[in-house]
Amino acid sequence: GSEVEFPVLMLRDEEGVKVGNPYLEGVKVVGRIVNQGRGEKIIVFKFKRRKNYRRKMGHRQYYTWVRIEGIKEVQNGA
């Protein structure tokens, strides 16, 4: 699959905890897309008693599986 990068909100290492505002500069999480698909069907059923009102709907959520390969430091001058 293709490679994806995510921004980092917080990083903990030997030096301590760093919190971004909203993201940390110079740090990215690198992953690779493994699979894309749809989850199992969820049935949504609404009804109102004694009113002959019934609605049945299904929903399947899209998902993307990502394998995290590591945390990469990015040089700001590159």
mmCIF file of the N, C-alpha and C atoms, coordinates in Angstrom:
data_MODEL
# 
_entry.id   MODEL 
# 
loop_
_atom_site.group_PDB 
_atom_site.id 
_atom_site.type_symbol 
_atom_site.label_atom_id 
_atom_site.label_alt_id 
_atom_site.label_comp_id 
_atom_site.label_asym_id 
_atom_site.label_entity_id 
_atom_site.label_seq_id 
_atom_site.pdbx_PDB_ins_code 
_atom_site.Cartn_x 
_atom_site.Cartn_y 
_atom_site.Cartn_z 
_atom_site.occupancy 
_atom_site.B_iso_or_equiv 
_atom_site.pdbx_formal_charge 
_atom_site.auth_seq_id 
_atom_site.auth_comp_id 
_atom_site.auth_asym_id 
_atom_site.auth_atom_id 
_atom_site.pdbx_PDB_model_num 
ATOM 1   N N  . GLY A 1 1  ? 0.815   -1.195 0.000  1.00 0.00 ? 1  GLY A N  1 
ATOM 2   C CA . GLY A 1 1  ? 0.000   0.000  0.000  1.00 0.00 ? 1  GLY A CA 1 
ATOM 3   C C  . GLY A 1 1  ? 0.852   1.249  0.000  1.00 0.00 ? 1  GLY A C  1 
ATOM 4   N N  . SER A 1 2  ? 0.194   2.364  -0.130 1.00 0.00 ? 2  SER A N  1 
ATOM 5   C CA . SER A 1 2  ? 0.909   3.630  -0.178 1.00 0.00 ? 2  SER A CA 1 
ATOM 6   C C  . SER A 1 2  ? 1.266   4.102  1.231  1.00 0.00 ? 2  SER A C  1 
ATOM 7   N N  . GLU A 1 3  ? 2.252   4.984  1.288  1.00 0.00 ? 3  GLU A N  1 
ATOM 8   C CA . GLU A 1 3  ? 2.739   5.488  2.560  1.00 0.00 ? 3  GLU A CA 1 
ATOM 9   C C  . GLU A 1 3  ? 1.946   6.731  2.957  1.00 0.00 ? 3  GLU A C  1 
ATOM 10  N N  . VAL A 1 4  ? 1.631   6.847  4.244  1.00 0.00 ? 4  VAL A N  1 
ATOM 11  C CA . VAL A 1 4  ? 0.899   8.004  4.757  1.00 0.00 ? 4  VAL A CA 1 
ATOM 12  C C  . VAL A 1 4  ? 1.655   8.580  5.953  1.00 0.00 ? 4  VAL A C  1 
ATOM 13  N N  . GLU A 1 5  ? 1.477   9.881  6.181  1.00 0.00 ? 5  GLU A N  1 
ATOM 14  C CA . GLU A 1 5  ? 2.088   10.550 7.325  1.00 0.00 ? 5  GLU A CA 1 
ATOM 15  C C  . GLU A 1 5  ? 1.005   11.243 8.131  1.00 0.00 ? 5  GLU A C  1 
ATOM 16  N N  . PHE A 1 6  ? 1.149   11.195 9.447  1.00 0.00 ? 6  PHE A N  1 
ATOM 17  C CA . PHE A 1 6  ? 0.202   11.831 10.348 1.00 0.00 ? 6  PHE A CA 1 
ATOM 18  C C  . PHE A 1 6  ? 0.928   12.870 11.188 1.00 0.00 ? 6  PHE A C  1 
ATOM 19  N N  . PRO A 1 7  ? 0.289   13.999 11.482 1.00 0.00 ? 7  PRO A N  1 
ATOM 20  C CA . PRO A 1 7  ? 0.897   14.967 12.400 1.00 0.00 ? 7  PRO A CA 1 
ATOM 21  C C  . PRO A 1 7  ? 0.861   14.434 13.829 1.00 0.00 ? 7  PRO A C  1 
ATOM 22  N N  . VAL A 1 8  ? 1.795   14.895 14.640 1.00 0.00 ? 8  VAL A N  1 
ATOM 23  C CA . VAL A 1 8  ? 1.947   14.399 16.010 1.00 0.00 ? 8  VAL A CA 1 
ATOM 24  C C  . VAL A 1 8  ? 1.411   15.445 16.982 1.00 0.00 ? 8  VAL A C  1 
ATOM 25  N N  . LEU A 1 9  ? 0.535   15.015 17.883 1.00 0.00 ? 9  LEU A N  1 
ATOM 26  C CA . LEU A 1 9  ? -0.027  15.907 18.899 1.00 0.00 ? 9  LEU A CA 1 
ATOM 27  C C  . LEU A 1 9  ? 0.840   15.948 20.154 1.00 0.00 ? 9  LEU A C  1 
ATOM 28  N N  . MET A 1 10 ? 1.383   14.778 20.553 1.00 0.00 ? 10 MET A N  1 
ATOM 29  C CA . MET A 1 10 ? 2.162   14.690 21.781 1.00 0.00 ? 10 MET A CA 1 
ATOM 30  C C  . MET A 1 10 ? 3.245   13.635 21.594 1.00 0.00 ? 10 MET A C  1 
ATOM 31  N N  . LEU A 1 11 ? 4.415   13.874 22.176 1.00 0.00 ? 11 LEU A N  1 
ATOM 32  C CA . LEU A 1 11 ? 5.531   12.940 22.070 1.00 0.00 ? 11 LEU A CA 1 
ATOM 33  C C  . LEU A 1 11 ? 6.147   12.757 23.450 1.00 0.00 ? 11 LEU A C  1 
ATOM 34  N N  . ARG A 1 12 ? 6.342   11.486 23.829 1.00 0.00 ? 12 ARG A N  1 
ATOM 35  C CA . ARG A 1 12 ? 7.004   11.176 25.097 1.00 0.00 ? 12 ARG A CA 1 
ATOM 36  C C  . ARG A 1 12 ? 8.266   10.396 24.788 1.00 0.00 ? 12 ARG A C  1 
ATOM 37  N N  . ASP A 1 13 ? 9.394   10.861 25.303 1.00 0.00 ? 13 ASP A N  1 
ATOM 38  C CA . ASP A 1 13 ? 10.654  10.151 25.122 1.00 0.00 ? 13 ASP A CA 1 
ATOM 39  C C  . ASP A 1 13 ? 11.443  10.217 26.429 1.00 0.00 ? 13 ASP A C  1 
ATOM 40  N N  . GLU A 1 14 ? 12.751  9.906  26.361 1.00 0.00 ? 14 GLU A N  1 
ATOM 41  C CA . GLU A 1 14 ? 13.568  9.887  27.570 1.00 0.00 ? 14 GLU A CA 1 
ATOM 42  C C  . GLU A 1 14 ? 13.659  11.264 28.214 1.00 0.00 ? 14 GLU A C  1 
ATOM 43  N N  . GLU A 1 15 ? 13.557  12.315 27.403 1.00 0.00 ? 15 GLU A N  1 
ATOM 44  C CA . GLU A 1 15 ? 13.691  13.677 27.923 1.00 0.00 ? 15 GLU A CA 1 
ATOM 45  C C  . GLU A 1 15 ? 12.428  14.167 28.616 1.00 0.00 ? 15 GLU A C  1 
ATOM 46  N N  . GLY A 1 16 ? 11.296  13.546 28.334 1.00 0.00 ? 16 GLY A N  1 
ATOM 47  C CA . GLY A 1 16 ? 10.050  13.980 28.953 1.00 0.00 ? 16 GLY A CA 1 
ATOM 48  C C  . GLY A 1 16 ? 8.919   13.996 27.945 1.00 0.00 ? 16 GLY A C  1 
ATOM 49  N N  . VAL A 1 17 ? 7.933   14.844 28.209 1.00 0.00 ? 17 VAL A N  1 
ATOM 50  C CA . VAL A 1 17 ? 6.738   14.921 27.375 1.00 0.00 ? 17 VAL A CA 1 
ATOM 51  C C  . VAL A 1 17 ? 6.734   16.257 26.649 1.00 0.00 ? 17 VAL A C  1 
ATOM 52  N N  . LYS A 1 18 ? 6.476   16.208 25.337 1.00 0.00 ? 18 LYS A N  1 
ATOM 53  C CA . LYS A 1 18 ? 6.336   17.424 24.537 1.00 0.00 ? 18 LYS A CA 1 
ATOM 54  C C  . LYS A 1 18 ? 4.918   17.449 23.987 1.00 0.00 ? 18 LYS A C  1 
ATOM 55  N N  . VAL A 1 19 ? 4.244   18.584 24.146 1.00 0.00 ? 19 VAL A N  1 
ATOM 56  C CA . VAL A 1 19 ? 2.869   18.730 23.678 1.00 0.00 ? 19 VAL A CA 1 
ATOM 57  C C  . VAL A 1 19 ? 2.846   19.812 22.620 1.00 0.00 ? 19 VAL A C  1 
ATOM 58  N N  . GLY A 1 20 ? 2.207   19.521 21.487 1.00 0.00 ? 20 GLY A N  1 
ATOM 59  C CA . GLY A 1 20 ? 2.123   20.486 20.400 1.00 0.00 ? 20 GLY A CA 1 
ATOM 60  C C  . GLY A 1 20 ? 0.981   21.459 20.587 1.00 0.00 ? 20 GLY A C  1 
ATOM 61  N N  . ASN A 1 21 ? 1.002   22.514 19.755 1.00 0.00 ? 21 ASN A N  1 
ATOM 62  C CA . ASN A 1 21 ? -0.044  23.527 19.828 1.00 0.00 ? 21 ASN A CA 1 
ATOM 63  C C  . ASN A 1 21 ? -0.479  23.908 18.421 1.00 0.00 ? 21 ASN A C  1 
ATOM 64  N N  . PRO A 1 22 ? -1.294  23.188 17.692 1.00 0.00 ? 22 PRO A N  1 
ATOM 65  C CA . PRO A 1 22 ? -1.885  21.901 18.049 1.00 0.00 ? 22 PRO A CA 1 
ATOM 66  C C  . PRO A 1 22 ? -0.973  20.721 17.730 1.00 0.00 ? 22 PRO A C  1 
ATOM 67  N N  . TYR A 1 23 ? 0.028   20.892 16.825 1.00 0.00 ? 23 TYR A N  1 
ATOM 68  C CA . TYR A 1 23 ? 0.901   19.788 16.434 1.00 0.00 ? 23 TYR A CA 1 
ATOM 69  C C  . TYR A 1 23 ? 2.340   20.127 16.777 1.00 0.00 ? 23 TYR A C  1 
ATOM 70  N N  . LEU A 1 24 ? 3.160   19.084 16.914 1.00 0.00 ? 24 LEU A N  1 
ATOM 71  C CA . LEU A 1 24 ? 4.587   19.275 17.126 1.00 0.00 ? 24 LEU A CA 1 
ATOM 72  C C  . LEU A 1 24 ? 5.269   19.505 15.787 1.00 0.00 ? 24 LEU A C  1 
ATOM 73  N N  . GLU A 1 25 ? 6.177   20.453 15.757 1.00 0.00 ? 25 GLU A N  1 
ATOM 74  C CA . GLU A 1 25 ? 6.937   20.731 14.540 1.00 0.00 ? 25 GLU A CA 1 
ATOM 75  C C  . GLU A 1 25 ? 8.097   19.745 14.437 1.00 0.00 ? 25 GLU A C  1 
ATOM 76  N N  . GLY A 1 26 ? 8.349   19.258 13.237 1.00 0.00 ? 26 GLY A N  1 
ATOM 77  C CA . GLY A 1 26 ? 9.507   18.419 12.995 1.00 0.00 ? 26 GLY A CA 1 
ATOM 78  C C  . GLY A 1 26 ? 9.343   16.953 13.331 1.00 0.00 ? 26 GLY A C  1 
ATOM 79  N N  . VAL A 1 27 ? 8.137   16.501 13.654 1.00 0.00 ? 27 VAL A N  1 
ATOM 80  C CA . VAL A 1 27 ? 7.912   15.092 13.980 1.00 0.00 ? 27 VAL A CA 1 
ATOM 81  C C  . VAL A 1 27 ? 6.684   14.605 13.220 1.00 0.00 ? 27 VAL A C  1 
ATOM 82  N N  . LYS A 1 28 ? 6.807   13.442 12.588 1.00 0.00 ? 28 LYS A N  1 
ATOM 83  C CA . LYS A 1 28 ? 5.691   12.829 11.863 1.00 0.00 ? 28 LYS A CA 1 
ATOM 84  C C  . LYS A 1 28 ? 5.610   11.354 12.228 1.00 0.00 ? 28 LYS A C  1 
ATOM 85  N N  . VAL A 1 29 ? 4.394   10.802 12.203 1.00 0.00 ? 29 VAL A N  1 
ATOM 86  C CA . VAL A 1 29 ? 4.194   9.361  12.340 1.00 0.00 ? 29 VAL A CA 1 
ATOM 87  C C  . VAL A 1 29 ? 4.021   8.808  10.934 1.00 0.00 ? 29 VAL A C  1 
ATOM 88  N N  . VAL A 1 30 ? 4.805   7.799  10.589 1.00 0.00 ? 30 VAL A N  1 
ATOM 89  C CA . VAL A 1 30 ? 4.788   7.230  9.245  1.00 0.00 ? 30 VAL A CA 1 
ATOM 90  C C  . VAL A 1 30 ? 4.116   5.866  9.301  1.00 0.00 ? 30 VAL A C  1 
ATOM 91  N N  . GLY A 1 31 ? 3.199   5.633  8.365  1.00 0.00 ? 31 GLY A N  1 
ATOM 92  C CA . GLY A 1 31 ? 2.506   4.354  8.289  1.00 0.00 ? 31 GLY A CA 1 
ATOM 93  C C  . GLY A 1 31 ? 2.287   3.938  6.851  1.00 0.00 ? 31 GLY A C  1 
ATOM 94  N N  . ARG A 1 32 ? 1.797   2.722  6.678  1.00 0.00 ? 32 ARG A N  1 
ATOM 95  C CA . ARG A 1 32 ? 1.519   2.194  5.349  1.00 0.00 ? 32 ARG A CA 1 
ATOM 96  C C  . ARG A 1 32 ? 0.105   1.630  5.346  1.00 0.00 ? 32 ARG A C  1 
ATOM 97  N N  . ILE A 1 33 ? -0.663  1.952  4.296  1.00 0.00 ? 33 ILE A N  1 
ATOM 98  C CA . ILE A 1 33 ? -2.035  1.464  4.190  1.00 0.00 ? 33 ILE A CA 1 
ATOM 99  C C  . ILE A 1 33 ? -2.005  -0.031 3.898  1.00 0.00 ? 33 ILE A C  1 
ATOM 100 N N  . VAL A 1 34 ? -2.691  -0.804 4.753  1.00 0.00 ? 34 VAL A N  1 
ATOM 101 C CA . VAL A 1 34 ? -2.733  -2.256 4.611  1.00 0.00 ? 34 VAL A CA 1 
ATOM 102 C C  . VAL A 1 34 ? -3.985  -2.687 3.867  1.00 0.00 ? 34 VAL A C  1 
ATOM 103 N N  . ASN A 1 35 ? -5.133  -2.103 4.247  1.00 0.00 ? 35 ASN A N  1 
ATOM 104 C CA . ASN A 1 35 ? -6.400  -2.554 3.679  1.00 0.00 ? 35 ASN A CA 1 
ATOM 105 C C  . ASN A 1 35 ? -7.418  -1.430 3.784  1.00 0.00 ? 35 ASN A C  1 
ATOM 106 N N  . GLN A 1 36 ? -8.327  -1.397 2.825  1.00 0.00 ? 36 GLN A N  1 
ATOM 107 C CA . GLN A 1 36 ? -9.466  -0.490 2.885  1.00 0.00 ? 36 GLN A CA 1 
ATOM 108 C C  . GLN A 1 36 ? -10.709 -1.309 2.620  1.00 0.00 ? 36 GLN A C  1 
ATOM 109 N N  . GLY A 1 37 ? -11.773 -1.024 3.340  1.00 0.00 ? 37 GLY A N  1 
ATOM 110 C CA . GLY A 1 37 ? -12.979 -1.811 3.152  1.00 0.00 ? 37 GLY A CA 1 
ATOM 111 C C  . GLY A 1 37 ? -14.141 -1.212 3.900  1.00 0.00 ? 37 GLY A C  1 
ATOM 112 N N  . ARG A 1 38 ? -15.122 -2.062 4.162  1.00 0.00 ? 38 ARG A N  1 
ATOM 113 C CA . ARG A 1 38 ? -16.311 -1.641 4.884  1.00 0.00 ? 38 ARG A CA 1 
ATOM 114 C C  . ARG A 1 38 ? -16.565 -2.620 6.020  1.00 0.00 ? 38 ARG A C  1 
ATOM 115 N N  . GLY A 1 39 ? -17.052 -2.102 7.127  1.00 0.00 ? 39 GLY A N  1 
ATOM 116 C CA . GLY A 1 39 ? -17.349 -2.918 8.289  1.00 0.00 ? 39 GLY A CA 1 
ATOM 117 C C  . GLY A 1 39 ? -18.645 -3.688 8.110  1.00 0.00 ? 39 GLY A C  1 
ATOM 118 N N  . GLU A 1 40 ? -19.025 -4.406 9.161  1.00 0.00 ? 40 GLU A N  1 
ATOM 119 C CA . GLU A 1 40 ? -20.267 -5.167 9.117  1.00 0.00 ? 40 GLU A CA 1 
ATOM 120 C C  . GLU A 1 40 ? -21.460 -4.232 9.161  1.00 0.00 ? 40 GLU A C  1 
ATOM 121 N N  . LYS A 1 41 ? -22.575 -4.710 8.614  1.00 0.00 ? 41 LYS A N  1 
ATOM 122 C CA . LYS A 1 41 ? -23.777 -3.887 8.558  1.00 0.00 ? 41 LYS A CA 1 
ATOM 123 C C  . LYS A 1 41 ? -24.386 -3.734 9.946  1.00 0.00 ? 41 LYS A C  1 
ATOM 124 N N  . ILE A 1 42 ? -24.750 -2.506 10.261 1.00 0.00 ? 42 ILE A N  1 
ATOM 125 C CA . ILE A 1 42 ? -25.448 -2.184 11.503 1.00 0.00 ? 42 ILE A CA 1 
ATOM 126 C C  . ILE A 1 42 ? -26.870 -1.806 11.126 1.00 0.00 ? 42 ILE A C  1 
ATOM 127 N N  . ILE A 1 43 ? -27.832 -2.385 11.806 1.00 0.00 ? 43 ILE A N  1 
ATOM 128 C CA . ILE A 1 43 ? -29.244 -2.120 11.525 1.00 0.00 ? 43 ILE A CA 1 
ATOM 129 C C  . ILE A 1 43 ? -29.733 -1.020 12.463 1.00 0.00 ? 43 ILE A C  1 
ATOM 130 N N  . VAL A 1 44 ? -30.331 0.016  11.880 1.00 0.00 ? 44 VAL A N  1 
ATOM 131 C CA . VAL A 1 44 ? -30.939 1.105  12.644 1.00 0.00 ? 44 VAL A CA 1 
ATOM 132 C C  . VAL A 1 44 ? -32.441 0.951  12.492 1.00 0.00 ? 44 VAL A C  1 
ATOM 133 N N  . PHE A 1 45 ? -33.145 0.778  13.600 1.00 0.00 ? 45 PHE A N  1 
ATOM 134 C CA . PHE A 1 45 ? -34.592 0.559  13.547 1.00 0.00 ? 45 PHE A CA 1 
ATOM 135 C C  . PHE A 1 45 ? -35.273 1.560  14.463 1.00 0.00 ? 45 PHE A C  1 
ATOM 136 N N  . LYS A 1 46 ? -36.129 2.398  13.884 1.00 0.00 ? 46 LYS A N  1 
ATOM 137 C CA . LYS A 1 46 ? -36.887 3.382  14.655 1.00 0.00 ? 46 LYS A CA 1 
ATOM 138 C C  . LYS A 1 46 ? -38.348 2.982  14.630 1.00 0.00 ? 46 LYS A C  1 
ATOM 139 N N  . PHE A 1 47 ? -39.028 3.180  15.738 1.00 0.00 ? 47 PHE A N  1 
ATOM 140 C CA . PHE A 1 47 ? -40.467 2.953  15.722 1.00 0.00 ? 47 PHE A CA 1 
ATOM 141 C C  . PHE A 1 47 ? -41.120 3.766  16.820 1.00 0.00 ? 47 PHE A C  1 
ATOM 142 N N  . LYS A 1 48 ? -42.386 4.066  16.595 1.00 0.00 ? 48 LYS A N  1 
ATOM 143 C CA . LYS A 1 48 ? -43.204 4.732  17.610 1.00 0.00 ? 48 LYS A CA 1 
ATOM 144 C C  . LYS A 1 48 ? -44.397 3.827  17.871 1.00 0.00 ? 48 LYS A C  1 
ATOM 145 N N  . ARG A 1 49 ? -44.588 3.473  19.088 1.00 0.00 ? 49 ARG A N  1 
ATOM 146 C CA . ARG A 1 49 ? -45.630 2.502  19.414 1.00 0.00 ? 49 ARG A CA 1 
ATOM 147 C C  . ARG A 1 49 ? -47.021 3.064  19.111 1.00 0.00 ? 49 ARG A C  1 
ATOM 148 N N  . ARG A 1 50 ? -47.861 2.163  18.682 1.00 0.00 ? 50 ARG A N  1 
ATOM 149 C CA . ARG A 1 50 ? -49.274 2.444  18.403 1.00 0.00 ? 50 ARG A CA 1 
ATOM 150 C C  . ARG A 1 50 ? -49.486 3.465  17.292 1.00 0.00 ? 50 ARG A C  1 
ATOM 151 N N  . LYS A 1 51 ? -48.501 3.808  16.503 1.00 0.00 ? 51 LYS A N  1 
ATOM 152 C CA . LYS A 1 51 ? -48.662 4.811  15.449 1.00 0.00 ? 51 LYS A CA 1 
ATOM 153 C C  . LYS A 1 51 ? -48.396 4.239  14.056 1.00 0.00 ? 51 LYS A C  1 
ATOM 154 N N  . ASN A 1 52 ? -48.137 2.958  13.967 1.00 0.00 ? 52 ASN A N  1 
ATOM 155 C CA . ASN A 1 52 ? -47.794 2.308  12.705 1.00 0.00 ? 52 ASN A CA 1 
ATOM 156 C C  . ASN A 1 52 ? -46.608 3.001  12.023 1.00 0.00 ? 52 ASN A C  1 
ATOM 157 N N  . TYR A 1 53 ? -45.622 3.412  12.818 1.00 0.00 ? 53 TYR A N  1 
ATOM 158 C CA . TYR A 1 53 ? -44.431 4.098  12.319 1.00 0.00 ? 53 TYR A CA 1 
ATOM 159 C C  . TYR A 1 53 ? -43.235 3.188  12.543 1.00 0.00 ? 53 TYR A C  1 
ATOM 160 N N  . ARG A 1 54 ? -42.631 2.710  11.460 1.00 0.00 ? 54 ARG A N  1 
ATOM 161 C CA . ARG A 1 54 ? -41.442 1.871  11.530 1.00 0.00 ? 54 ARG A CA 1 
ATOM 162 C C  . ARG A 1 54 ? -40.497 2.274  10.417 1.00 0.00 ? 54 ARG A C  1 
ATOM 163 N N  . ARG A 1 55 ? -39.223 2.443  10.754 1.00 0.00 ? 55 ARG A N  1 
ATOM 164 C CA . ARG A 1 55 ? -38.205 2.755  9.756  1.00 0.00 ? 55 ARG A CA 1 
ATOM 165 C C  . ARG A 1 55 ? -37.004 1.850  10.018 1.00 0.00 ? 55 ARG A C  1 
ATOM 166 N N  . LYS A 1 56 ? -36.579 1.141  8.993  1.00 0.00 ? 56 LYS A N  1 
ATOM 167 C CA . LYS A 1 56 ? -35.427 0.252  9.119  1.00 0.00 ? 56 LYS A CA 1 
ATOM 168 C C  . LYS A 1 56 ? -34.377 0.692  8.108  1.00 0.00 ? 56 LYS A C  1 
ATOM 169 N N  . MET A 1 57 ? -33.173 0.922  8.593  1.00 0.00 ? 57 MET A N  1 
ATOM 170 C CA . MET A 1 57 ? -32.076 1.357  7.749  1.00 0.00 ? 57 MET A CA 1 
ATOM 171 C C  . MET A 1 57 ? -30.828 0.563  8.105  1.00 0.00 ? 57 MET A C  1 
ATOM 172 N N  . GLY A 1 58 ? -29.960 0.374  7.145  1.00 0.00 ? 58 GLY A N  1 
ATOM 173 C CA . GLY A 1 58 ? -28.684 -0.270 7.394  1.00 0.00 ? 58 GLY A CA 1 
ATOM 174 C C  . GLY A 1 58 ? -27.556 0.709  7.147  1.00 0.00 ? 58 GLY A C  1 
ATOM 175 N N  . HIS A 1 59 ? -26.404 0.440  7.767  1.00 0.00 ? 59 HIS A N  1 
ATOM 176 C CA . HIS A 1 59 ? -25.239 1.304  7.591  1.00 0.00 ? 59 HIS A CA 1 
ATOM 177 C C  . HIS A 1 59 ? -23.982 0.450  7.654  1.00 0.00 ? 59 HIS A C  1 
ATOM 178 N N  . ARG A 1 60 ? -23.052 0.694  6.720  1.00 0.00 ? 60 ARG A N  1 
ATOM 179 C CA . ARG A 1 60 ? -21.744 0.047  6.754  1.00 0.00 ? 60 ARG A CA 1 
ATOM 180 C C  . ARG A 1 60 ? -20.684 1.137  6.731  1.00 0.00 ? 60 ARG A C  1 
ATOM 181 N N  . GLN A 1 61 ? -19.863 1.176  7.777  1.00 0.00 ? 61 GLN A N  1 
ATOM 182 C CA . GLN A 1 61 ? -18.847 2.210  7.918  1.00 0.00 ? 61 GLN A CA 1 
ATOM 183 C C  . GLN A 1 61 ? -17.616 1.857  7.084  1.00 0.00 ? 61 GLN A C  1 
ATOM 184 N N  . TYR A 1 62 ? -17.088 2.832  6.348  1.00 0.00 ? 62 TYR A N  1 
ATOM 185 C CA . TYR A 1 62 ? -15.830 2.651  5.632  1.00 0.00 ? 62 TYR A CA 1 
ATOM 186 C C  . TYR A 1 62 ? -14.678 2.710  6.628  1.00 0.00 ? 62 TYR A C  1 
ATOM 187 N N  . TYR A 1 63 ? -13.615 1.929  6.383  1.00 0.00 ? 63 TYR A N  1 
ATOM 188 C CA . TYR A 1 63 ? -12.455 1.966  7.257  1.00 0.00 ? 63 TYR A CA 1 
ATOM 189 C C  . TYR A 1 63 ? -11.184 1.821  6.434  1.00 0.00 ? 63 TYR A C  1 
ATOM 190 N N  . THR A 1 64 ? -10.077 2.234  7.024  1.00 0.00 ? 64 THR A N  1 
ATOM 191 C CA . THR A 1 64 ? -8.751  2.077  6.440  1.00 0.00 ? 64 THR A CA 1 
ATOM 192 C C  . THR A 1 64 ? -7.839  1.518  7.517  1.00 0.00 ? 64 THR A C  1 
ATOM 193 N N  . TRP A 1 65 ? -7.207  0.376  7.246  1.00 0.00 ? 65 TRP A N  1 
ATOM 194 C CA . TRP A 1 65 ? -6.226  -0.193 8.167  1.00 0.00 ? 65 TRP A CA 1 
ATOM 195 C C  . TRP A 1 65 ? -4.870  0.383  7.813  1.00 0.00 ? 65 TRP A C  1 
ATOM 196 N N  . VAL A 1 66 ? -4.178  0.911  8.833  1.00 0.00 ? 66 VAL A N  1 
ATOM 197 C CA . VAL A 1 66 ? -2.856  1.495  8.628  1.00 0.00 ? 66 VAL A CA 1 
ATOM 198 C C  . VAL A 1 66 ? -1.882  0.803  9.568  1.00 0.00 ? 66 VAL A C  1 
ATOM 199 N N  . ARG A 1 67 ? -0.774  0.310  9.018  1.00 0.00 ? 67 ARG A N  1 
ATOM 200 C CA . ARG A 1 67 ? 0.295   -0.260 9.850  1.00 0.00 ? 67 ARG A CA 1 
ATOM 201 C C  . ARG A 1 67 ? 1.291   0.866  10.135 1.00 0.00 ? 67 ARG A C  1 
ATOM 202 N N  . ILE A 1 68 ? 1.488   1.166  11.414 1.00 0.00 ? 68 ILE A N  1 
ATOM 203 C CA . ILE A 1 68 ? 2.408   2.230  11.804 1.00 0.00 ? 68 ILE A CA 1 
ATOM 204 C C  . ILE A 1 68 ? 3.827   1.683  11.720 1.00 0.00 ? 68 ILE A C  1 
ATOM 205 N N  . GLU A 1 69 ? 4.659   2.381  10.944 1.00 0.00 ? 69 GLU A N  1 
ATOM 206 C CA . GLU A 1 69 ? 6.027   1.919  10.724 1.00 0.00 ? 69 GLU A CA 1 
ATOM 207 C C  . GLU A 1 69 ? 7.026   2.621  11.632 1.00 0.00 ? 69 GLU A C  1 
ATOM 208 N N  . GLY A 1 70 ? 6.678   3.809  12.133 1.00 0.00 ? 70 GLY A N  1 
ATOM 209 C CA . GLY A 1 70 ? 7.605   4.481  13.030 1.00 0.00 ? 70 GLY A CA 1 
ATOM 210 C C  . GLY A 1 70 ? 7.305   5.960  13.174 1.00 0.00 ? 70 GLY A C  1 
ATOM 211 N N  . ILE A 1 71 ? 8.130   6.601  14.006 1.00 0.00 ? 71 ILE A N  1 
ATOM 212 C CA . ILE A 1 71 ? 8.050   8.040  14.226 1.00 0.00 ? 71 ILE A CA 1 
ATOM 213 C C  . ILE A 1 71 ? 9.297   8.646  13.603 1.00 0.00 ? 71 ILE A C  1 
ATOM 214 N N  . LYS A 1 72 ? 9.085   9.601  12.702 1.00 0.00 ? 72 LYS A N  1 
ATOM 215 C CA . LYS A 1 72 ? 10.193  10.159 11.937 1.00 0.00 ? 72 LYS A CA 1 
ATOM 216 C C  . LYS A 1 72 ? 10.382  11.624 12.305 1.00 0.00 ? 72 LYS A C  1 
ATOM 217 N N  . GLU A 1 73 ? 11.637  12.008 12.530 1.00 0.00 ? 73 GLU A N  1 
ATOM 218 C CA . GLU A 1 73 ? 11.939  13.416 12.757 1.00 0.00 ? 73 GLU A CA 1 
ATOM 219 C C  . GLU A 1 73 ? 12.234  14.056 11.413 1.00 0.00 ? 73 GLU A C  1 
ATOM 220 N N  . VAL A 1 74 ? 11.614  15.202 11.171 1.00 0.00 ? 74 VAL A N  1 
ATOM 221 C CA . VAL A 1 74 ? 11.746  15.900 9.899  1.00 0.00 ? 74 VAL A CA 1 
ATOM 222 C C  . VAL A 1 74 ? 12.577  17.147 10.132 1.00 0.00 ? 74 VAL A C  1 
ATOM 223 N N  . GLN A 1 75 ? 13.578  17.355 9.269  1.00 0.00 ? 75 GLN A N  1 
ATOM 224 C CA . GLN A 1 75 ? 14.382  18.573 9.358  1.00 0.00 ? 75 GLN A CA 1 
ATOM 225 C C  . GLN A 1 75 ? 13.602  19.723 8.751  1.00 0.00 ? 75 GLN A C  1 
ATOM 226 N N  . ASN A 1 76 ? 13.499  20.847 9.457  1.00 0.00 ? 76 ASN A N  1 
ATOM 227 C CA . ASN A 1 76 ? 12.700  21.970 8.988  1.00 0.00 ? 76 ASN A CA 1 
ATOM 228 C C  . ASN A 1 76 ? 13.314  22.673 7.790  1.00 0.00 ? 76 ASN A C  1 
ATOM 229 N N  . GLY A 1 77 ? 14.615  22.552 7.568  1.00 0.00 ? 77 GLY A N  1 
ATOM 230 C CA . GLY A 1 77 ? 15.264  23.233 6.452  1.00 0.00 ? 77 GLY A CA 1 
ATOM 231 C C  . GLY A 1 77 ? 15.249  22.448 5.157  1.00 0.00 ? 77 GLY A C  1 
ATOM 232 N N  . ALA A 1 78 ? 14.743  21.221 5.161  1.00 0.00 ? 78 ALA A N  1 
ATOM 233 C CA . ALA A 1 78 ? 14.837  20.359 3.982  1.00 0.00 ? 78 ALA A CA 1 
ATOM 234 C C  . ALA A 1 78 ? 13.775  20.640 2.976  1.00 0.00 ? 78 ALA A C  1 
# 
